[in-house]
Amino acid sequence: MVSTPNLDTILMVERTLIESGDYPTRTQLWRRLPRSVHYSTFKKTLEYLEASNKIEFNGKTVVYLGDGDKLRRFIGTLVELK
């Protein structure tokens, strides 16, 4: 059964992602949360954040797009294809 994430859960996941110093995988981010959340609820939260263009998935990692500094660092790591 997938439960709908509440606002507190969405904000907690977003805050944890902002405060992380790297680009964690989904599982790493889930384990870093300050309180336990069912993984299905966590996945629904990520779906919401992606649909609202706050996060993007880079292969396996989660990138927060709402933070300009972190976004600029991520763009700096990209490889140009010719």
C-alpha positions as CSV (number, residue, x, y, z in Angstrom):
1,M,0.0,0.0,0.0
2,V,1.5,3.3,-1.1
3,S,0.6,6.2,1.3
4,T,0.5,9.8,0.1
5,P,3.3,11.9,1.5
6,N,2.3,14.8,3.7
7,L,3.9,18.3,3.5
8,D,6.2,17.5,6.5
9,T,7.6,14.5,4.7
10,I,8.1,16.4,1.4
11,L,9.9,19.3,3.2
12,M,12.1,16.8,5.2
13,V,13.2,15.0,2.1
14,E,13.9,18.3,0.3
15,R,15.8,19.8,3.3
16,T,17.9,16.6,3.6
17,L,18.8,16.7,-0.1
18,I,19.7,20.4,0.1
19,E,21.9,19.8,3.2
20,S,23.7,16.8,1.6
21,G,27.1,17.7,0.3
22,D,27.0,15.4,-2.6
23,Y,24.5,13.8,-5.1
24,P,23.2,10.8,-3.2
25,T,21.4,7.8,-4.7
26,R,17.8,7.3,-3.8
27,T,18.7,4.7,-1.2
28,Q,21.5,6.9,0.4
29,L,19.1,9.8,0.6
30,W,16.4,7.6,2.2
31,R,18.8,6.4,4.8
32,R,19.9,10.0,5.6
33,L,16.4,11.1,6.6
34,P,16.2,12.2,10.2
35,R,13.1,10.1,10.8
36,S,11.8,6.9,9.2
37,V,9.6,7.0,6.2
38,H,8.2,4.0,4.3
39,Y,10.2,3.6,1.1
40,S,7.0,3.7,-1.0
41,T,6.1,7.0,0.5
42,F,9.7,8.2,-0.1
43,K,9.4,7.2,-3.8
44,K,6.1,9.1,-4.1
45,T,7.8,12.2,-2.6
46,L,10.6,12.0,-5.1
47,E,8.1,11.6,-7.9
48,Y,6.4,14.8,-6.7
49,L,9.6,16.7,-6.4
50,E,10.6,15.6,-9.9
51,A,7.2,16.6,-11.4
52,S,7.6,20.0,-9.8
53,N,11.1,20.4,-11.3
54,K,12.8,20.6,-8.0
55,I,15.0,17.5,-8.5
56,E,16.4,15.6,-11.5
57,F,17.9,12.1,-11.7
58,N,21.4,11.8,-13.1
59,G,21.6,8.1,-13.8
60,K,21.5,6.8,-10.2
61,T,21.9,10.0,-8.3
62,V,19.5,12.7,-7.2
63,V,20.3,16.3,-8.0
64,Y,18.4,19.2,-6.4
65,L,17.7,21.9,-8.9
66,G,16.2,24.5,-6.6
67,D,19.6,25.4,-5.1
68,G,21.6,27.5,-7.6
69,D,25.1,26.8,-6.2
70,K,24.6,23.1,-6.2
71,L,23.1,23.2,-9.7
72,R,26.1,25.2,-11.0
73,R,28.5,22.6,-9.4
74,F,26.6,19.8,-11.1
75,I,26.6,21.5,-14.5
76,G,30.4,21.9,-14.1
77,T,30.8,18.2,-13.8
78,L,29.0,17.4,-17.1
79,V,30.9,16.2,-20.1
80,E,30.2,17.8,-23.5
81,L,29.3,15.4,-26.2
82,K,30.5,16.1,-29.7
